[in-house]
Each structure stands twice: as structure tokens, then as C-alpha cells.
Amino acid sequence: MRVLVVGAGAVGSFLGWAVAAGGGETVLVRRASGAGADSAQSLRVLPPGGGESTVEVRVVDSVARVGTPEPDLVIVAVRQYDLPVALESLAALPGPAVLTAQNGVGAEESVAAARPAGALLAASVTASVERLADGSVSWLRRGGVGLAAVRGERAGEFVDRLAAMLQTAGVTVDVKRDAAAMKWSKLVANLVGNATSGLLDMAPTDIYADPDLFGVELDQLREAVAVMRARGLRPVGLPGTPVPLLALATALPAPIARIALRRVVGSARGGKDPSLRAAVRGGPPTEVGWLNGSVARVGAALGVPTPVNTRLAELVDQAAADADRRAWFSHRPDRLLDDLGRG
């Protein structure tokens, strides 16, 4: 299977490596690749436990250079805020199936609107990966990939073929029947120690060690689970990410829930900073609108109160856009608690 990966960050490079290591052909779109507009390059992954795996991939600087034959599948691995531009670039390739690999929810709807025909797949990546300065990918926490068919007669076929390749490469794959339940389950997992870490510039373990901050964490998770239930979705497990147990913990009294969830947060990202902590430090845009913001929007549409997610989404974007606002909250849990009415 010939696979085009749009987005050569950590996740895109990891999936491109897995396709090639599993016997497929990878073409990777990487802007300003530094090795010419179209070249063969080595892609190295450093898995947990040591060692390395190197594959050869073709790297181009734009979709326009992909040429023929067309790919069988396009993996779109850009951030949610870059998705419209990525989809516009794919207009010249109307035939291939598309797989979304974004955090949060909404990517599948965007692809379906831009490409009304064709197979559509979704992925939830729970392997914690980080792209290094030399272009290698450090695979920090094994995790894996959840896959689900979204739309189209051949979507299930592509899911099965891709799952087989990833498994051959040594990636744990969990195929799900309900793409929406999978994506919302991953969203719940992504909320853990994320927005609060971005606002306070603190490690998730330190946040979970504070009973008052844990109360904020617990309430945002409870709101997200309530929205899922209102949508008729049940949390599903993903490789290395027991979301149903996480959701169950939100129903426990706070002191007991904190004990249970601290074990999860301690190993969730393999030592990698939460995505929103890095995003706030780097400035706008952020993906919080597709994480906490999605909980808020869908909750409002369904009549489910989501005050914590709503405010966290607002504050993260404020802090990313304004250095003074960022400094106001940095390492000041008291100010965040006051803003949320918990001072």
C-alpha cells in the first residue's frame, strides 16, 4: 500500500515510519525538508527500551510533487488548526482514502465536508512520541494506535490493511467499531493534566499532588464524560490508555479518585510535556478549542453544563496570546483557583 503522510511532525513521522517498517511505501510531505524538494531519506525511530529502527522514505516539500501513481491512503497528521490548509492542498488528489490523526474532535467532520466522497478513517495515537532535532523520532511510551472506519465502503478494508502494517512494525493496534466513541475517549485522556499544565507552567504530577488543583482536573473530566453520555457514547480503551477506568474514577469521591488518577498521570506521556503546556509557551494558535473547547461547545448544544472546560479553554488561548496573562498564571495556582471561583 502506498501511503502519503501530510505533516512530518512527531506523529506523522512515527506513522510514516510504521507504514514503511510494516511493508508499505511512505511518501512524507515535509515543508523545507533541507534535502531538496523531492528526495529519498532515512527515517529513524528510537523505541522504548533502546535500539533503533531505520527505514527509507520519500520526502517531498508539497503535495503537488507526489506525482503518480496516486497514494492509496493519505494520513493527515497536522494540528487541528492547520487542517483546512492541508485539506486544500489535497484537492488535487480526490481519489485516495483519508485518515485523520488529530487530537480532539472535529477533524473527521472537516474532512467529510471538504471531501464528500471517498473512504474516511480515524486514528487515535496513544504512543508518546517526540521528534528530535536531527529528524529522528523518540518513542517515549509504547502505547499504540486506535483505528476506526468513519465512512465509505472501503474504509473497513483500509483499516484492516493499515492495522496489519502497523502491527508488523511492532505497533500495538486496537481496531474500534465506533470512531466517535474512540475519538471522544482519546479527548478525555488528552484533558488529563493538560490545560492546567499549560496555564500554570507546572508538571501534571505537581498539579495532581495539589488537592485543590485536582478538584479542577476532576471536574473537567466529569464534564467531558457527561457530554459523552449525552451523546450516547461510551468510553473505550485504547492501547496503554484505560479510558473506561479513568471515566469510572471520576465517579469516586475526590480523595479516592486522586489516588487512582495519580497513577495514570505519572506515566501517561513518558516524560513528554503536555501539548498545551508547550503550546502556551510557544504562543498561538493552540488546539484547546478542539479539546476543552469541544467539550464546552457540544455540552452547550446538548444542555450539559461545562463551566470548567469552558473557562479553561478561554484562559489557555488568552495565556498563549498574551505574555502578561501567561506570567499572571505561571506557577500561581491561587490565581487560577480564584478565576474559577474556587479561591
Secondary structure as UniProt FT lines:
FT   STRAND          2..6
FT   HELIX           10..21
FT   TURN            22..23
FT   STRAND          25..29
FT   TURN            31..32
FT   STRAND          38..46
FT   TURN            48..49
FT   STRAND          53..60
FT   HELIX           63..65
FT   STRAND          73..76
FT   HELIX           80..82
FT   HELIX           83..89
FT   HELIX           90..92
FT   STRAND          97..100
FT   HELIX           107..114
FT   STRAND          120..125
FT   STRAND          128..131
FT   TURN            133..134
FT   STRAND          137..141
FT   STRAND          145..151
FT   TURN            153..154
FT   HELIX           155..168
FT   TURN            169..170
FT   STRAND          173..176
FT   HELIX           179..191
FT   TURN            192..193
FT   HELIX           195..200
FT   HELIX           204..209
FT   HELIX           211..230
FT   TURN            231..232
FT   TURN            239..240
FT   HELIX           243..249
FT   TURN            250..251
FT   HELIX           254..267
FT   TURN            270..271
FT   HELIX           275..282
FT   HELIX           288..290
FT   HELIX           292..302
FT   HELIX           307..321
FT   HELIX           323..329
FT   TURN            330..331
FT   HELIX           333..339
FT   TURN            340..341
//
